Amino acid sequence: MIGLGIAFIIVGIVFLFIVPWVGIPVGIVGLVLALLWVAGFGRRAASRDETTVRDRV
């Protein structure tokens, strides 16, 4: 997901100079995807290890 976000940001910057009304929304979508990745959305949940559960008891 981070690769897609970075790609959208780069394409948005390029289109910002060519077609501004296309580049701005594309760049914003890229920023939102990058921020969602930083916040942790789209990642797998951490698996629970049986040894840690056994050590607590």
N, C-alpha and C positions, 0 to 999 in steps of 0.2 A: 504494500500500500504506500510505503514511503517513496518507492520508485515512481509510482504513478503520480503522486503529489508533486515530486520534483519535476517530472516531465511536464505536468500541467503548468507549473510555475515558469519553466523555461519557454514553453510554447506561448504562454500568456505574455511574457516579456517581448518575445519576437513579434507577436501580433499587435502588441501595444503600439509599435511604431508603424505597422502596416495598416491595420484596421483596428483603431482603438476601441470601438464598441464591441468587438469580439475579444480582444486581448484582456480587457479588464475583468470580465466575468470568468474567463478561463484561468486567469491568475488567481482570482479569489477562490475558485474551486480548488486549485492546487494548494493554496494556503490552508483551506479548511481540511483537506485530506492530510496534510502534513501535521496540522495541530491535533487532529484526531489520532494520528499515529503516536505522537508524543504523549497524548493523554492516556494511551493504552488500548484504544478501541481497535479491534481487528486482530488482537494477539490471542494466542491460545491460553487458556487458563492453566495455572500451575498445577501440576499433578501432585497428589498427596503421596508421600513416601511412607510405606508401612513401618519402617524403622523409627521414624519420628513419633508415630502414634504409639508404638510399643514403649518407647522411652518415657513417655508422659505418664503411663499407668504405673 
